[in-house]
Structures are given as structure tokens and as C-alpha cells.
């Protein structure tokens, strides 16, 4: 699927980037937002942004987006189960 958006001529200059860099930034920021809102999985979001999962995880870290959705209680339960093995 292809989506077309109109970008004002001043945008690349104002953001100090070329059109390709602006396209990458828009895709990355969209992927980060959709992942943060729970609309995309980490794998879907990394594909959306054309990044590996590891690169996308780094971008999440850079943008202070949590990638672990388990609660503290869930983590404790998991650790207790692992301790029994």
C-alpha cells in the first residue's frame, strides 16, 4: 500500500534534512507511535520503519518507549516459575 502526503517545500530545509531522510523520519515516528499505542507489534513496527527488530528496539530506547509490557507482578511470577525448574 502506498500513502501520499503533501510536504511543504520548506520542511526539509527547516528540519535540516533531504527528502529521503524526511521520509525515513516520518516512517520511524509513525511506527513508534503505532507501537506505543499498541496498534502494531514490535515486529510489525520494525517492518513499518524498515529497521531490524534490534534497531527498532534501540529507537524505542532512544525515545523512551517501553518495550516490556509485563507488570512487576507478572515478572515475579515468571521468576518464581523459573526458580522451580
Secondary structure, DSSP 8 states (H G I E B T S, - for coil): --------THHHHHTT--HHHHHHHHHHHHHHHHHHTTSS-HHHHHHHTT--HHHHHHHHHHTT-------HHHHHHHHHHHHH-
